[in-house]
Amino acid sequence: MKKDIVLCGVGGQGILTVAVLAVSAAVKQGLNFRQSEVHGMSQRGGAVECHVRISDKDIHGDLVGRGRADCIISVEPLEALRQIEYLAKDGVIITNTEPFKNIPDYPPQERLLELYKNSGARHILVDAAALARQAGNARAQNVVMAGAAAKYLGLGEQAMLDAVTVMFAPKGAGVVELNLKAFEIGLKAASGIAVG
Amino acid sequence: METETMEKLLLMGDEAVGRAAIDAQLGGAFGYPGTPSTEIFEYLQEHSRKTKAFPALWAANEKVAFEEALGMSYAGKRAIVTMKSVGLNVAADPFICSAITGVNGGLVAAIADDPGMHSSQNEQDARYYAEFARVPCFEPANQQECYNMAREAFKFSEEHGLPVLLRLVTRIAHSRAPVNVFTPDSPRPEISLPPQDSLGWVLLPGVARKRFPELLKKRAVMAEKQGAAEWNYVTRYKDAATRKKGIIACGTGYNYLMEAFDALGLRADFLKISFYPVSPTLIRNFMEGRGEILVLEDGYPFLEERLLGLAGAGPKVRGRLDGTMPTTGELNPDKVCAAVAKVFGGMPPQPYFTKPDIPERPPMLCQGCPHTDTYHALNSALAERRPARVFSDIGCYTLGALKPHEAIHSCVEMGASIGMARGAADGGLKYSVAVIGDSTFGHSGMTALLGAAAANAPVTVFILDNGTTAMTGAQKSLSTGARLDALLAGLGVSPEHVRVITPLPARHGENARVIGEELDYRGLSVIIARRECIQILGKKK
């Protein structure tokens, strides 16, 4: 078992939460992992990425090589394209379609969809904003994306749900419930979306 | 390590260093925030807060932090001091001199380099400092080694009576992995001062002249003994592709090498380096009979330059200097795999998809950040005042250089703003402005302001008092609020030219007017732009 994952988004969107959920589920199953983060200046509203590597064998490096990622999970559609060189030939992009527009020259939505279509990469487009609102809080887009990606991570849905419970427990039962719902909605939605 | 495994924890490299210090019966933690070192200290601070086992308070700057750690060591306790790469420039004086005094309790300087400059203004390599000071240096390749080597570093420091530099890089510091932690050391005696009549700590020239040769002697012994065995070792493969070529892999270079072997389906003999000074004998023996040596190291070509020499007729040395590897930037799996393929053959994996042409998304100030309003008001006030330049400093507010603010014209190093603004004013710049945050002001802006105040230099200094060290994650600032006001008075800034503004959109007109008045004053003014960091405000809610 070996999964190389690149997570991305915009600073503040909570990609580390997705990383920790995956890693917690992996640890539960006795797997090895590396989770590489970037802190400091790049956190402030800029493009951020996080590499997660999971394996049942020893892992040496903290980074995924270009052309070797099994999946790219993105909380923002432009950001997945920025990381596309990491994707393996048969890898898959699972991305939120809700843009985070904090730059003046952000491409129009039609252009983005066209870029995905022309990329040649397998991809799953998830409207995580709408799904998060459905779960009760628009900010839970990251957890929706974790749910949408669960099938491709191969870590077991229950293990990831347990990780959601553990992660949000300090914030109270209401927050746990909301995030479990967000995860499940994401999971269900992804299974109904055709791979592009 | 002979001690038994206690438990497996999920730790970042930084946290693994912190945990090792705790298990080594730390006496005190010292440091100044700086990416990617901050989390070492924060891990220790959290432990300190819960257990009261040792003090852990941020210092005003890295020099002070180092001196406090050295004092703790003098008292016979184990001390750790943490900082980022460039922080050691600030602490270079005590660091280098502490090699001559030596230490009493174990003293570990955990320095986190940032090759690739994710969050730094250069990619300087702390191994040069270790060599400069003639002190030993450990360079872990992964999070487990962070723990093991930090534990070892305390012992090593005491055995040799020297400070030890522990060099981390961003990818190790900020990557999480399972780490086995071992039985803690037994508790240490309360205090054990050096004898009062010992002159070793008094670096009069006569004393230093005796101690320096002793340091050099220790260094030679260290290189041959410790450097040759446990931490630096050769791996030979039965199925090595060739014996004519070998690899020297330092720190993270080792990780990417292991992956390159798998990706290329080949093996080659290599020498793993995690400890400096490296034994010359070890290197000579490894090089013997080989025509080419590939050097993999994160940061500068430190070892590569030493292997090259000038007169030697040894093997061809390949690495950053001959173009086998890029000359700058951090190591990664792609670069190392490509370099190994160049030297040993094989096809490295290639990216399959091409990144489309999409706009960059640089970091930016948060929505509602007080700095935005300060810069807006400053830009308005400077619109009709020319020539003008704004010398800035290190912090979130450095992002003011970018669109849409475009409000600052320099950022060099911690505290540079005030000195540079004064120098430019003395050189004839009419509107010379400095912009510095409250924490950076306490770090190294105060001394420059002292001189500017004494001369009443025609400079307008902004202190952006958001009450915290925001960029590194909101650590406590020592020079904010009432203490900052008192400092300014104490440094001799004329009270009528200390103005306080509240940077808010609604106050824009009023703020621009106040700034204009002080720009027109031909002496020193300090404008405190005071409003809490919105990240902190958000957390308080």
Chai-1 contact restraints between the chains, C-beta under 6 A:
chainA,res_idxA,chainB,res_idxB,connection_type,confidence,min_distance_angstrom,max_distance_angstrom,comment,restraint_id
A,R34,B,S175,contact,1.0,0.0,6.0,A-B,restraint_1
A,R34,B,A177,contact,1.0,0.0,6.0,A-B,restraint_2
A,Q35,B,R176,contact,1.0,0.0,6.0,A-B,restraint_3
A,S36,B,S175,contact,1.0,0.0,6.0,A-B,restraint_4
A,E37,B,H174,contact,1.0,0.0,6.0,A-B,restraint_5
A,V38,B,H118,contact,1.0,0.0,6.0,A-B,restraint_6
A,H39,B,T35,contact,1.0,0.0,6.0,A-B,restraint_7
A,H39,B,H174,contact,1.0,0.0,6.0,A-B,restraint_8
A,G40,B,T35,contact,1.0,0.0,6.0,A-B,restraint_9
A,G40,B,S119,contact,1.0,0.0,6.0,A-B,restraint_10
A,M41,B,S119,contact,1.0,0.0,6.0,A-B,restraint_11
A,M41,B,P363,contact,1.0,0.0,6.0,A-B,restraint_12
A,S42,B,P363,contact,1.0,0.0,6.0,A-B,restraint_13
A,R44,B,P363,contact,1.0,0.0,6.0,A-B,restraint_14
A,G45,B,P363,contact,1.0,0.0,6.0,A-B,restraint_15
A,G45,B,M364,contact,1.0,0.0,6.0,A-B,restraint_16
A,G46,B,R361,contact,1.0,0.0,6.0,A-B,restraint_17
A,G46,B,P362,contact,1.0,0.0,6.0,A-B,restraint_18
A,G46,B,P363,contact,1.0,0.0,6.0,A-B,restraint_19
A,A47,B,R361,contact,1.0,0.0,6.0,A-B,restraint_20
A,H60,B,N255,contact,1.0,0.0,6.0,A-B,restraint_21
A,H60,B,M258,contact,1.0,0.0,6.0,A-B,restraint_22
A,H60,B,E259,contact,1.0,0.0,6.0,A-B,restraint_23
A,G61,B,N255,contact,1.0,0.0,6.0,A-B,restraint_24
A,G61,B,Y256,contact,1.0,0.0,6.0,A-B,restraint_25
A,G61,B,E259,contact,1.0,0.0,6.0,A-B,restraint_26
A,G61,B,P333,contact,1.0,0.0,6.0,A-B,restraint_27
A,D62,B,R171,contact,1.0,0.0,6.0,A-B,restraint_28
A,D62,B,S175,contact,1.0,0.0,6.0,A-B,restraint_29
A,L63,B,N332,contact,1.0,0.0,6.0,A-B,restraint_30
A,L63,B,P333,contact,1.0,0.0,6.0,A-B,restraint_31
A,G65,B,P333,contact,1.0,0.0,6.0,A-B,restraint_32
A,G65,B,D334,contact,1.0,0.0,6.0,A-B,restraint_33
A,R66,B,D334,contact,1.0,0.0,6.0,A-B,restraint_34
A,R66,B,P351,contact,1.0,0.0,6.0,A-B,restraint_35
A,G67,B,P349,contact,1.0,0.0,6.0,A-B,restraint_36
A,G67,B,Q350,contact,1.0,0.0,6.0,A-B,restraint_37
A,G67,B,P351,contact,1.0,0.0,6.0,A-B,restraint_38
A,G67,B,Y352,contact,1.0,0.0,6.0,A-B,restraint_39
A,R68,B,P349,contact,1.0,0.0,6.0,A-B,restraint_40
A,L78,B,I358,contact,1.0,0.0,6.0,A-B,restraint_41
A,L81,B,P356,contact,1.0,0.0,6.0,A-B,restraint_42
A,L81,B,I358,contact,1.0,0.0,6.0,A-B,restraint_43
A,I84,B,F353,contact,1.0,0.0,6.0,A-B,restraint_44
A,I84,B,K355,contact,1.0,0.0,6.0,A-B,restraint_45
A,E85,B,P351,contact,1.0,0.0,6.0,A-B,restraint_46
A,E85,B,K355,contact,1.0,0.0,6.0,A-B,restraint_47
A,L87,B,F353,contact,1.0,0.0,6.0,A-B,restraint_48
A,K89,B,Y352,contact,1.0,0.0,6.0,A-B,restraint_49
A,I103,B,P359,contact,1.0,0.0,6.0,A-B,restraint_50
A,I103,B,R361,contact,1.0,0.0,6.0,A-B,restraint_51
A,D105,B,P359,contact,1.0,0.0,6.0,A-B,restraint_52
A,L115,B,P356,contact,1.0,0.0,6.0,A-B,restraint_53
A,A121,B,F353,contact,1.0,0.0,6.0,A-B,restraint_54
